[in-house]
Every structure is written in structure tokens, then in C-alpha cells.
Amino acid sequence: MKKYYVIGNPIEHSLSPELHNFWIKKNNINAVYEKIKLEESELKNFIDKIRNDEIHGINVTVPFKNKVIKYLDKLSLEVETTESVNTIYKSGKDIIGHNTDVAGFELGLRHSKINVLHKSIFILGAGGVVPSIIYSLLSMGCKKIFLSNRTIEKTENIKKKFPEIEVLKWGEMPDFDIAINATSVGLKGDSLDLSLNVRDKIFYDVIYNPKQTPFLKKAKDNGNKTENGKLMFIYQANQSFSIWNNVIPKIDDEVLKIFE
């Protein structure tokens, strides 16, 4: 039986096992997918289990998307650009790090019919998934990206990768079409300490569990369109699953119901 895991800390919120095990069953694959909370000191030994064929694939979530890189043999182009890994697998004797968040974000937006072409985007946060989102947005032809984070050093590091973006101090408000919460604020029902009192914009939260964060609720109450990270999550998982199993699983109403 093949074994797959998602690793992170915290990890309780992850619905990856529900989704992957659903697809595993649907496609009659002899495998199991589980979530496990790790400490940073445990990463190397856990990843080495892929080298030894004890594990056949790993998904990576916060806060390890960058920290796993030093334990990998080869990186995809997306990882080299974003320095963010969310999918690990073995090819020959090499352990490969790939980033399916890039495709997941773009495919999720297209599914939702959110058009970013020539739009100004305001991103809050500078965590592991942000370079993937910026990579996608630039490839989709957005006009401008503003980035703000409480820790300015993190935003400056991202600007080194993507000089096109404009870094703002926390609390500064640009003129934007789409606001994206890429912080972890909202996972536990907490709120951002920001005043985003605008109307007729699009508010997007990468968090999918809970499905409506305070960030999205306030935006919706103010008359804005809102979207959570459910579809990004589903599509990045779809890409990982196909890498591991050479099968592209269906994304249909049955899959979407897992998140209701």
C-alpha cells in the first residue's frame, strides 16, 4: 500500500486527507493519505522516508514550504522561482520538490471566473504561499501588485524575487480591484487589524477552513464579492495527485460537497 502525507504545524485544519482519500477510493488505488504535525527538526528524517520508499509522496503546508528545500535533490522551475514547495515525490533516485500552488491558484480563479487581467491586486501577508500567488498573477497579466505585511523584511525578500511588485507599510491602503488575505489570520476565527471599508471589490482569502473568515464576512457585509481558498486547494491537490498516481482526478459536484 502506498502512503502519502501532508505535513505542517499546525495541521489540524487541513482537509487534504478527506480529498485525497476520496480520489484514491474513486480511482481504485491501493493507498492511504494522512496528515501529520511535525517539528522543523523532524523534516529531514521524514523526507528521507521517500528516499527509502517508506512514503510515496508528501504535501507541504505552513510553515515548511521553504524549509524543506535543503533536503531535496532537484527542484521544479516554479520552486526555483518561488522558493516554495508544496509537493514532494521521488523520480529515479532523486527526491523532487514541486509547487502545484501556482497552477492551483490560477485554475481556481478561472473556475470562479475571477479575471485578473489588467487588475490591481492588494496582497496581505508574506507567508510561504505568497510567491506562488504572485507568480500566477504575473503570468495571468495583472496590472499591479501591492504587498503588505507586518514584518517588512519578509516583503522585501519577496520583492527581490519579484521586483515588479510594490511594497507597502502595514495599514497603508492602495487603490485596488482585488484584495487577497494570504496571512494565517482567520484560521481560528481571528480578525485582521485593518480597516478595509470599500465596496464593489473582490476579496479573496487563501484559507478554506473555516469557509468564511472574518475577513470575508466583513467584505461581504460591505457589498463586495468574496471567494475563499477552496478551489485553489482542490486544484493544487488535483495536480499533486496526478503527479503521484498518473491519474487526473475529476473535480465535480461530489468533490465540492466535501467542503460544504
N, C-alpha and C positions, 0 to 999 in steps of 0.2 A: 504493500500500500504506500502510495506517495504521500508525503507530508509537506504541508505549506503553512506558513505562519505570517502574521502581521505583528511587528514589534514596535513598541513605543513606550512612552511614560509621560502622561497617563495613557491607558489603553482601554479603560472600561467603556468609553463611549463608542468605540469602533463597531460598526455593523459589517465589517468585512467578512467575518465567518458566515453570517447569515446569507450574504450574497454569493460568495464563492461556493459554499456548500450546496446552495440551491442549484447553481450551474453544474457543479460536479455530479449531482444526482440526475439532473436533466440530460446530461451527456454521457451517463453511464461510465464515469471514470472512477477507478479504484483509488480514491484519495480522500484525505481529510484536511480541513483548513481550520486553524485555531489562532487565537490571539494570546500574546504573552507580554507581560510587563518586564522590561529589562532595565538594568542599570548600565551606564556607559561602560563600566569596567567589564561587563559581560559580553559586549558586542563581538569582539574578535573570536572568542571561543564559539559563540553561537553561529557566526557566519562560516567558521571552519567546518561546521556540520554539513554545509553544502558541498564543500570540497571532498568530504568523506562519504557523500551520498546518503547521509542520515536524514537530510532535509532536501527538498527538491525545488523550493522557491520561497522567497521572503518578500513581503511588502514592508516598507519602512514609513513610519509616520513620526510626528513630533516626539522628541527633539533631535532625532538621529539622522535626518535626511542628508546632512553634510558630514556628520561624524563617522558614518560607515565607509566613506570613500577610501580612506587609507588602508582598509582591509580587503580591497577589491583589486583584481588584476587588470581589468580593462573597463573602459567607460564609453557609453554611447556619446554621440555628438551633443545631444541635449544635456547630458550630465556635464560634459566638458564646458558647456556654455553657462549653465545654471549653477553648477556645483551642488546639485541636489539629486539625490537618489530615492526612488520610492519602490523600485523593483529590482530584485537580485535573483540571478539564476546561473547555472553552470553550462558552459559551452566548451566541449572538449575537456581540457584540464583547467580552463580558466573560469574564475568567478567574475561575472559581468554585472556592472551596475547600469541600470537604465532608468529613464524618467518618463513615465506614462502620464504624469500630471499635465505635461504640456499639451498632449493630444486630448487628454480628458477634459481640460478646461475649454479648449476650442470646440470640441464635439458637443459638450454640454451647452455652451452658448448657442450653437447652431440649432440644437434640438429645441431650445427655448425661444428661438427666433429673436435673440438679442443681437443686434447689429452694432459692432464697434467701429466700423469703417468711418474714418474722419471724426471720431468722437473723442472727447477729453475724458480721461479716466483718473479718478482720485483713489489711490490705494492706501489703506490704513494698515500699518503693520509691516514688519520686515523679517518675518519668520521664514522657515525652510521652503514653503510653497511659493513665496512671492516671486523669486526669479523665474519660476515656471510660468506664472501668470503673465509677467512682463514679456517673456519670450513669446508666448502665444499672442498677446495683444499686439505686439510689434509686427508679427508675421501676418496678422489679420488687418493691418493697415489703420490702426487707431491714430488720431492726430497728435495727442499729447498725453503723457503720463506724469501725474504728480504723485509723489511718495512721501508719506509722513509716518514717523514712528517716535515713540517716547525716547528711545535711545538713538541719538543722531549717528553714532558710529556705525550702527547696522545699516542705516540708509546710505551712508557714504560708501560702505563696502559694496552695496548693490549698484550704486552709481558707477563704480569702477568697472563693473561688468556691462552696464548699460548706460553709457554717457548721455544718451538721448533724454533720459528722464530728468525731472526737476524735483529736487528735494525741498520739502517744506518743514518748518518747525511744527511740533505738535500743537494743535489748536489753530493753526493757520487754515483758512478756508479758500480754496481756489474756485474758479468758475468751472464746473464740471457737468458732464452728462450722465456719468455712471460712477457711483461710489462703491468700492469693494472693501469689505471688512476681512482682512487676512490675519487679524490677531486671534488669539485664543479666547478673547473676552466674549462671553456668551455661552461657552460650553457648560458653565454651571449657573446660567441664568443671570450673570452679572452684566453690567452695562458699561459702555464706553463713556468716559468723562468728556464728551464732546457735544456741542450744540449743532446739529445738522438740520436746521429748520428750513427746508426748501421743499418745493412742490414740483410735480411732473418730471421727476428724475427716475433713474433706475438704481435701486440699492441691491447689492449682491453680497451674500455672506458665504464664505467658504465652508462654514460649519453646516452640517446637515443633521446633527443630532445634539440638541433639540432642533426641530424643523423650523421653528420661528424663534429666533433670538430677540432680545430686547432691541437690538439694532434694527432688525427688520420690522418688528412690531411698530416701533415709533415712526419709521419711514412710511409704513403702510397707513398708519393713522393720519399722517400728514398729506396723504394723497399721492404717494409715489408707487411705482411698480416695484415689486420685490421678488427676489429669487434666492433660494438657498443653494448650498453646495451639493445637493443630492445628485444631480445629473453629472457634475464633474466627477464625483466619487464613483458613480456607476460606470462611466466611460473609462476612467483610468483603470478600474478593476477589470473591465472588459479587455483592455489592452494587455494587462498583466496576464490574465487567464489565457489569452491566445498565445502569448509568448511561451508559457509553461506547457500548454497542452496541445498546441497546434490546432485549436478549435476556436472559432469566433462565436461566443455565446450570444444568444438572442437577448435584445433589450426590448421587452414588450410590457403590456399592462400587468402581467403576472409578476415581473421583476419590480415594476414601480410600486406595486402593492406592498412589497416588503417594507417600504418606508412610510406607509400610511399610519 
